[in-house]
């Protein structure tokens, strides 16, 4: 089961969930939603799923996310690895700014803050998974078909 942390957060906003307004303001600023909220949404989605195998997309984004996950879910989920889509920064920014999803956080200003956050917060979590031998990397600067083929190999 594919679970997108971002989609779960956007659904909470759309559905006027208990944390919807808070999440909306945080996302509009390009900041990371508090971990306990995201982990709670992921946990509920996992409990409602018909499977016990998950690909969690967009999480963890920082050490606090990772620690919160371990504290709240450590005895409920066995994390096998992190799947990391490695992409040239300029291409990644271009793709985000050109996607046509109508997302409020797809502006140059917000993307710049997200890049800064990625460099300061997400790179260390990637390196942690690498040091634990739990990082699988896909070069995502290539075509969708090539990236998908590599992803299928890793997940098989």
PyMOL commands that set and color helices and strands:
alter all, ss='L'
color gray80, all
select helices_A, chain A and resi 5-14+20-28+35-48+63-73+89-98+108-131+144-155
alter helices_A, ss='H'
color red, helices_A
select strands_A, chain A and resi 2-4+55-57+82-86+135-139
alter strands_A, ss='S'
color yellow, strands_A
deselect
rebuild
show_as cartoon
